[in-house]
Amino acid sequence: MALIDDTAGGLPATALDEFSNFRMASLTKQFTAMGILLLEKDHRLSFDDRIGRYLPEIPARIRNRILIRLLLTHSSGLLDYESLIPANQSAQILDADVLQLLSKKNPPVFNRASKGLACRQ
């Protein structure tokens, strides 16, 4: 079994397994996009599917307006989720936490055209 050892940084050694979560920031975007491209190629989803089909926990006013295509092109109008993280948050936020923030806070969606992000919906 592999371990992440940060005892020098004051943290206990942590065992790695198939459920280990690595925060790789923007690096994961390319893998996610490629996975979506492969699913679209296999006709398992469409770029024009509304995200609510796959993320029903997101508030209706968001899930019914945003298409997968808009997420892939960073033109969905959804504000950066980091602005929703509480100021006193000290633990690493996970993807499931982001979905919880979106479902609880009902974040605003900006007008794409006003931000120079005009695109078809």
C-alpha positions in Angstrom: 0.0 0.0 0.0 1.3 3.4 -0.9 1.4 6.3 1.5 1.4 10.1 1.2 3.9 11.1 3.9 3.8 14.7 5.0 4.9 14.1 8.6 7.5 16.8 8.1 4.6 19.2 7.4 2.9 18.1 10.6 0.3 15.9 8.9 -0.1 12.2 9.5 0.8 9.7 6.7 -2.2 8.9 4.6 -2.9 5.5 2.9 -3.7 5.7 -0.8 -6.4 3.4 -2.3 -8.9 3.4 -5.2 -11.0 6.0 -3.4 -8.2 8.5 -2.9 -9.1 12.0 -4.2 -6.4 14.1 -5.9 -7.0 17.8 -6.5 -5.3 18.5 -9.7 -7.0 21.8 -10.4 -7.2 22.7 -14.1 -5.4 19.5 -15.3 -8.6 17.5 -14.8 -10.6 19.7 -17.2 -8.9 18.2 -20.3 -9.7 14.6 -19.1 -13.3 15.5 -18.3 -13.8 17.2 -21.7 -12.3 14.2 -23.5 -14.5 11.8 -21.6 -17.5 13.9 -22.7 -16.3 13.9 -26.3 -16.1 10.1 -26.2 -19.6 9.8 -24.6 -21.0 12.1 -27.3 -19.3 10.1 -30.0 -20.9 6.9 -28.6 -24.3 8.7 -28.6 -24.6 8.3 -24.8 -25.1 12.1 -24.4 -25.4 15.2 -26.5 -23.6 18.5 -26.3 -27.0 20.0 -26.3 -28.3 18.1 -23.3 -29.2 20.3 -20.4 -27.0 19.6 -17.3 -30.1 18.9 -15.2 -30.4 15.5 -16.9 -27.2 14.5 -15.2 -27.1 16.8 -12.2 -30.7 16.9 -10.9 -29.6 18.3 -7.5 -28.7 21.7 -9.1 -31.4 24.3 -8.8 -34.0 24.2 -11.6 -33.2 27.7 -12.9 -29.6 26.6 -13.6 -30.1 23.0 -14.6 -32.7 23.8 -17.2 -30.7 26.6 -18.8 -27.2 25.3 -19.1 -26.1 22.9 -21.8 -23.1 20.6 -21.7 -21.8 22.5 -24.7 -21.8 25.7 -22.7 -19.8 24.1 -19.9 -17.2 22.8 -22.3 -16.7 26.2 -23.8 -16.7 28.0 -20.4 -19.7 30.1 -21.6 -22.4 28.7 -19.4 -22.9 32.0 -17.5 -22.5 30.2 -14.2 -20.3 32.2 -11.8 -17.1 30.6 -10.4 -18.0 28.3 -7.6 -15.1 29.6 -5.5 -17.1 32.7 -4.8 -19.6 30.5 -3.0 -17.1 28.9 -0.6 -17.6 30.2 2.9 -14.8 32.5 4.1 -14.2 30.3 7.1 -13.9 27.1 5.1 -10.6 25.4 6.0 -11.0 21.9 4.8 -10.4 21.0 1.1 -13.6 21.3 -0.8 -14.6 18.2 -2.9 -16.7 18.0 -6.1 -19.7 16.8 -4.1 -19.3 19.8 -1.8 -19.4 22.1 -4.9 -22.7 20.5 -5.9 -24.0 21.0 -2.4 -23.0 24.7 -2.5 -24.7 25.1 -5.9 -27.9 23.4 -4.7 -28.1 25.4 -1.4 -27.0 28.9 -2.5 -28.8 29.0 -5.9 -26.0 31.1 -7.4 -26.7 33.8 -10.0 -26.2 33.1 -13.7 -24.8 36.2 -15.5 -26.0 37.3 -18.9 -23.5 35.7 -21.3 -24.0 38.4 -23.9 -23.3 41.2 -21.4 -19.9 39.5 -20.6 -18.9 39.1 -24.2 -19.8 35.5 -24.1 -22.8 35.4 -26.5 -23.6 31.9 -27.5 -26.7 30.0 -28.6 -28.8 28.3 -25.9 
